[in-house]
Amino acid sequence: MSLERPTAPDPYSLLPATGSFTVTSADVADGQQLPDSAVHDSAGGQNSSPQLSWEGAPDGTKSYVVTCFDPDAPVPGGFWHWIAVNIPASVTSLAAGAGADDASLPGDAFHVRSDFSTRAYGGAAPPQGDVPHRYYFVVHAVDVEKLDVDENVSAAVVSFNLAFHTLARAVITPTYQH
């Protein structure tokens, strides 16, 4: 069976325009292969979220949402690897491993279930031999202290809410291929 298919577009280019700010990482870089630490344990990695730091969020930012999305998964809707909601506006970095569970997140932040069906970060695990996958790590600057969602909603519901509350996005996009 062939997994040959067109390259998915940048998913954020299909959404309403927002401002931008900067996200950096000691662990990952745009266009560079994810380290084994950020790869799912089922694919031989350590399944640990990378360190992220951000700066330059716009005035009016009242919280952040951090997500990781793979548009290159061989399914119509891509694959959600991480959704951390309601990170306080005073926080401008997450340590490596912050995606382990809700206790690893600051304040009242919490995880929404990823497409691995866990409320935590799930690392890269593309099919063997597939094209390089892009992993969009996005910090969303949000105009409310708390999105009106709970831990039981889907990533799609969080994304829908973000369409109405995102002031700006900071994006870093490493890749991974077996």
Disulfide bonds with the S-S distance in Angstrom:
none
